């Protein structure tokens, strides 16, 4: 294999002599993964040898034992100059696949070679959405590897399919969420990728984040509008998954973002039931948190108007009035906020901002509503109507006659 040795060493004169003697420029060496002299010259970065071999009849798309063409080798080895030389040579197939189904673009993405990937993306005829044998596009690979620079390039390409599915049904967002790629998840969410996409097992990206224990990713997905109570093919919600894996921080995020605590999976188990089968501290922490939130909801729901502090409600609805009102509203508060014109994402936002204090969550949105409602509108009447809509006629009636009840001893400063 004298020709391959000469190509590796970049010995132009020696190669010329061997070619003149009739050496086969396309022969592969089994000891070099079936590489031809052209493969070896590309891998070693010898541009002059590459040009010489092409002129001598080397096949531009010749494959080694892995199905890699010289273009694959250039992309994997970050040989941008040689890659340009190959692309500009007649007959070069920029979308050629190796035996794993990878194109040169897949290789550049996998190796993190941003400049090579950028050059390939801009080529006429390049197919950025081609899938390998596992259904991965180059974007899938970049997202799974937490490569923000590469992901950003694909986002800038109008032809890139952001929600493409691999063989498991995963989108790039699933891959990023599973691997805890916070910044990539943020990029994809901001690019309006489908945060509710389900893979073949019914898992959303939030399930993937819960499985991996990635708390910040879970927050991004929740604030991005995903279905926090989505159920997979086992009937598991993201909270079930977090419970199974013992990821207490993710469970904390989901619980305080308002997920339902009592959903049964197809084994008739709640997330709390799952935790009961484990004795480690993380699972105990999840149980304690679920129990704490359940008590808070029950206590709030059973508050009576019997022991009350009377306060006068002004037409402007003072901060003090809103704070005391927030003490009286129970689990129905989120439905009331929707009636007042808030989106679900607004509700999730305050839940995450004021993790452990439902009163502050309610108070914050009540203030927002008051401040954005035009002065000419009858705010008191609107608020009373919202309370009626969610089944709190008791509060609505007292509100209109100038009374709001709050349990004694809870005159907390705001």
N, C-alpha and C positions, 0 to 999 in steps of 0.2 A: 504494500500500500504506500509506495513511495510518493505518489501524487498527493495523497491526503496528508502525509507528513510535511511535504513542501508547502501545501496550502496552509497548514497550521502555523508554520514558521514564517509565512509570508515571503517565501523565496521565489520572486517573480522569474528570474532567469532560469532557475531550475525547472519551474513549471513550464516555461516556454519550451525548454529542451525536451521535456517529457511529452508534451502535447505534440511536438514535431515528430517524435518517435512513434506516435500513434496511441498514446495512453488513453484509456477509456475515462473520460472526465465525469461520467455519470455512475461509475461503480461505487457501491456502498461498502463500508467496512463494518462487519458484525461486531467487532470489538469497540466500535465507536457508535453504538446504537443505530447502526445502519446508515450513518451519515455519509454523504458524498463529500468530495473535495469542496464543493460550493458551501455546503453546510458548515464545514470546518473553518473556511475562510470567513464566513459571516460571524461565527461564534467568537473568533479571535480578533475580529475588527479590522481585517485587512481589505480595505475598499479596493485597492489596486488589483489584488488577486481576484476579488469578486468580479470586477469588470473584465479581467483577462479570461477567467473561466467562462463567463457568459458569452464572450466573443468567440470562445473556442467550442461552443456548442453545449455547455451545461444547461440542463433543463431547469427553467426558472421555477417550476412548481414541483420539482422532484421531492419525494417524501422519504423520510427515514423510517425506522421500524415503529415509531410512535405516530407516524402519519404527519409529522411536522415538515413543512416546507421551509426553505431558507427564510421566507418572510416571518414564519412563526419564530424561528431562531433569533432573527433580528429584533422582533418585538419583545421576546423574553429576556434578551441580553441588553436591552436598552441601547441598541446600535442605531440611533436615529439617522445618521448620515447614510449608512448602508441600507437601511430600510427605504429611504427616499430613492436611492439608486435602484433598488429592486422594483419598487412601485413604478418608476418611470421607464422600466424596461418592458418591451412589448410582450404581452401575454401574461403578465403577472396577475394571478388571481388573488385579489385583496380579501375575498370572502372564503378562501379555501379552508376546509376543516381538517383537523387531524383526527386520529382514531377515537379521541374522546369527544369529538364534536366541537372542539374549541377552534375559533378563528384567531388570527393575529391580535384582534382587538381584545378577545378574552384573555390572551396571554399577557398583553400589556397591562390590562386591568388587574389580573391576578398578581403580577409582579410589582404593581404600583408605579409603573413608568408613565407618569402624567404627560410628559411632552410627546412621547410616542403615541399614546392614546389620543391626544389632542390632534396630532397630525393625521392619524388614521380616520378619526371621526369626520374630518373635513374632506376626505377623499371622495371624488365622484364615484358613485356606485357602491359605496360602503353600506353595509346593512347592519345598523347598530342594534337591531332587535333580534339578531340570529341567536338561536338557543343551542347549547351543547347537548350532549346525550342525557344529561340530568335536567334539562330544561332551563338552565341558567343563562341569562343574558349577561353581557358585560356589566350592566348596571347591578344585577343581582350580586355579582362577585364584588364589585366596588362597595356596595352597601354593606355586605356581610363583613368586609374587611375594615369598615369604619373609615373609608377613604373619602373625606369631604371634598377634596380637590377634584377627584375623579367624578364623584356623584354630581358635583356642580356642573361639570362639563356636559354630562348627559342631560341634566335639567335644562341646559341652554339649547339643546338640540331639539328642534320642534318635532322631529320625527320619532323621538324616543318614547317608547311605551312604558310609562311609569308604573303601571299596575300589571305588568306581564307576569304570568304564572310559571313556576317551574313544575317539575313532575309531582311534587308534593302539594302543589297548589299555592305555594308561598309566593308572595309578591316581594319586591325589594324591601318594602317596609317591614314585612315579617322577618326577613333576614337581619335587618339592622336592629330590630327590636330584640330578637333572640340573642344577639351578640352584645347587647348593651351599648350600641353606638349612638350615644345621646345626640351628638351634633348632626349626624346623618339623619336620625329620626326627625329632628327639628327641621332639617332641610326638606325632607320628603313631605312632612305634614304641611309646611308652609307652601309647598308646591301643589297642594290639594290632592295628594295621593289618597287613595281610598282607605281611611283609617278603620273602616268596618269590614274590610275584605276578609272572607273566610277561606281557609285552605281546605284540603280534602278531608281533614279531620274536624272541620268546623271551627278551627281555632282562628281567632282574630290576632292582629299584632299585639293587642293587649294581653291575650292569653300567652303569647310568646314571651312578652316582657315579664309576666308573672312567673312563668316557668323558669326563666333565667335569673329572677330575683333583681331585676333592674328597676329600681324605684323611680329614678328621674325619668326614664323612658316611659314608665306607666303614667306619670304626671303629664308628660307632653301629649300622650295619646288621649288621655281623659279630657284635657283642656282642648284638644283638637277635635273633639266631638264624637269619639268612638262610643259604641254601646257598652257601657260599663257592666251590664248584666247579660251580655251575649252568652249563649250556651253552645258548647261544641257538641260533637257527636256522642259524647258520654253524658251530656246534660250538664257538664261542668261550666261554671262561670269563671272569670279570671280570679275571683276570690277563692273558689274551690281549688284552683290550680296553685295559688299562693299558699293555701293551707296544706295541700299535699306536699309541697316542697319545703314547707316550714319557713317561708320568706316573710317574716313578721313586718318588715318595713314596707314591703309592697302591700301586704294586707292592710296595714295602717293607712296607706295612701288611698286604697280602694274604699275602705270603710268610711273614711272622712270625706271622700268625694261623693258619698251618698249611695253606694251600691246596696242592693237588697241583701239582707243577712240570712234570710230564711228560705232561700230558693233550694229546692231539692234536686239533686242530680238523678240520673236514671237508676242509681243504687239506693234511692230514697235517703240520701245523706245531705245535710247542710255542710257548709264549710266548718262550722263548729264541731259537728259530728266527726268529721275527718280528723280534726285536731285531737279529739278525745282518744284516738287510737295511738297517740304518741305522747311520750313523757318528757321530751326535752324542753328546754327553756323557751325556744322560739315558738313552739306550738302552744305552750302554756300562755305565752304573751298574747298570741292571737285570740285564744279563748277569753282571756281577761278583757281584751279590748272589745270583743263582740258583746260580752256580758255588760260592760260599762256603757256602751252605746245603747244597748237594749234598755237598760235601767233609765238612762236619760230620757229616751223616747217615751217610755211608759210613765215616768214621773211627770213629764210635760203634758202628756195627753190627759192625765187625770187631775190636773190642777183645777181647783174649784174657784168659782167667783165668790165664795163665801167670805174668806178673809181677804179683804181688798184694801188697797190704798187708793183713795180717790184723787184724781188729778184732772184739772181742767184742760181739755183739748182745744187749743187755739186753731183758728183756720189755717195757720201756717204750719201746724204740726211741729212743735219744738223738738230738739234733739232728745230732751228728757222724756217727752211723750212717746217718741218712737222707741226709745230704749225700754221703757216700761211695757209698751205694747209687745215688743219682741220677747218679753218674758212670758207672755200669755199664749203665744202662738206655738202650737205643737208640730208634729211631723207633717202636718198639711201645709207647712210654710212654702215648700217649693212649688206646689200647685198654685198657691196664691200669687207667688212671684211671676209665674207664667201668665196668669190672668192680668197682672199689672204690666205685662209687656216685655218681661225679661226672657231672654233665650236660655236654653238649657246650659249653654257654655258659660253664661253669666253666673248661673247657680253653682256650677262646678268650680268656677274661678274663686268665689268667696269661700266655698267649702275647703278648698286647698289652702287659701290664704289664712283662714282662721280654723285650723285643723280641729281643735278640741273644744270649740265654743260655738254651739248652735245659736245662742243668743246674739253673739257678735255677727254671725253670718246673716241672720235675719235683719239685724239693725243696720248693717252696712248696705244691704239692698234697699231697705226702706228709705234710707237717706238718699241713695242714688235716685230712687223713684221720685221722692219729694222734690229734689233739686232740679230734676229735668222736666217735671210737670209744669206747664205754663201757669202763672199766677191766676189767670182768669178761670181756670178750671176748679170745680168744687172738689178739692182733694179729699176732704173728709168723706164725702158721699161715695167717691170712687173707691176709697179704701174699705168703707163699710160694705160695698157691693162685692168686693173681692173676698172679704171674710165670709159673706153669705154663700158665695160660690163654692167655697171649700168646706162648707158645713159648720162654720163658726158663727151662727146667727146670734149666739149669746154675746160674743164680743162686738159684733156689728151693731146690735141694739144699744149696748152700753156706750159704744163709741159715739153714736149719734146723739145721745143725751148727755155727753160730756164726761163719761166715766170709762176708765180702763182699769182692769184689775191686775194686780200683781201680788204674788205671795209675799207676806210680811218678811222682813229681814233680808230682802234681796234688792235693796236700794243701791246696787253697785254703781260706783262712779264710772262714767264713760269718758 
